[in-house]
């Protein structure tokens, strides 16, 4: 009789253990499902900044039937352009001159055509400066160089003025904070609309910063933007 009672009690305890384990597993599964509810949101931060560096190439061409005359013209016109830039207020060490590219029409595969100079040359005088406003004003004065017989290739892609912004590291922390706060606001609103509460932050990632021209007419004004992506748990 005692042995049968011991076996019955052992079976009862095993059964209770299984029930308890099942209950705990069920609760754990429910908690897991609750934690499995998530929302992913993005926060944007944008700023308009002014370029602090300008690369200002002045590209011109000239021609002659004699190489020595071509060289003299290149030297004179290069000097005229440098003087023009110095008079505009640029510094000597901000101005550099590239090597001229010279073409011989008779040396070309289909050379020998009549008309035009035998030798032509393209030359670039380049300005690299932090005086962005001065570059903007000087570009408007390039017409003055035509009075000296200098032909400016303003439509040449290689003569395109570039404006750069180098102060990204100074504004990064504040912009990341702003993007994160904006993402949090979106997550809060989503939680409220879904009758939930915002739980712990699960993951966070920061997108790459991008710098672009505000528009084609003001390339010296830049638009800086970054997007932060956050993922939160939702709880009841």
RAMONOR-V189084 format. One record per residue. N is the residue number from 1. OMEGA is omega as a letter, one per 40 degrees, with the letter a starting at -180 (* if undefined). Layout:
BEGIN
N;OMEGA / N;OMEGA
END
This chain:
BEGIN
1;i / 2;a / 3;a / 4;i / 5;i / 6;i / 7;a / 8;i / 9;i / 10;i / 11;i / 12;i / 13;i / 14;i / 15;i / 16;i / 17;i / 18;i / 19;a / 20;i / 21;i / 22;i / 23;i / 24;i / 25;i / 26;i / 27;i / 28;a / 29;i / 30;i / 31;i / 32;i / 33;i / 34;a / 35;a / 36;i / 37;a / 38;i / 39;i / 40;a / 41;i / 42;i / 43;a / 44;i / 45;a / 46;i / 47;i / 48;a / 49;i / 50;i / 51;i / 52;i / 53;i / 54;i / 55;a / 56;i / 57;i / 58;a / 59;a / 60;i / 61;i / 62;a / 63;i / 64;i / 65;a / 66;a / 67;a / 68;i / 69;i / 70;a / 71;i / 72;i / 73;i / 74;a / 75;a / 76;a / 77;i / 78;i / 79;i / 80;a / 81;i / 82;i / 83;i / 84;a / 85;i / 86;i / 87;i / 88;i / 89;i / 90;a / 91;a / 92;a / 93;i / 94;a / 95;i / 96;i / 97;i / 98;i / 99;a / 100;i / 101;a / 102;i / 103;i / 104;a / 105;a / 106;a / 107;i / 108;a / 109;i / 110;a / 111;i / 112;i / 113;i / 114;i / 115;i / 116;i / 117;i / 118;a / 119;i / 120;a / 121;i / 122;a / 123;i / 124;i / 125;a / 126;i / 127;i / 128;a / 129;i / 130;i / 131;a / 132;a / 133;i / 134;i / 135;a / 136;i / 137;a / 138;i / 139;i / 140;a / 141;a / 142;i / 143;i / 144;a / 145;a / 146;i / 147;i / 148;i / 149;a / 150;a / 151;a / 152;i / 153;a / 154;a / 155;a / 156;a / 157;a / 158;i / 159;a / 160;i / 161;i / 162;i / 163;a / 164;i / 165;a / 166;a / 167;a / 168;a / 169;a / 170;a / 171;a / 172;a / 173;a / 174;a / 175;i / 176;i / 177;i / 178;i / 179;i / 180;i / 181;i / 182;i / 183;i / 184;i / 185;i / 186;i / 187;i / 188;a / 189;i / 190;a / 191;i / 192;a / 193;a / 194;i / 195;i / 196;i / 197;a / 198;i / 199;a / 200;i / 201;a / 202;i / 203;i / 204;i / 205;a / 206;i / 207;i / 208;i / 209;i / 210;i / 211;a / 212;i / 213;i / 214;i / 215;a / 216;a / 217;i / 218;a / 219;i / 220;i / 221;a / 222;i / 223;i / 224;a / 225;i / 226;i / 227;i / 228;i / 229;a / 230;i / 231;a / 232;i / 233;i / 234;i / 235;i / 236;*
END
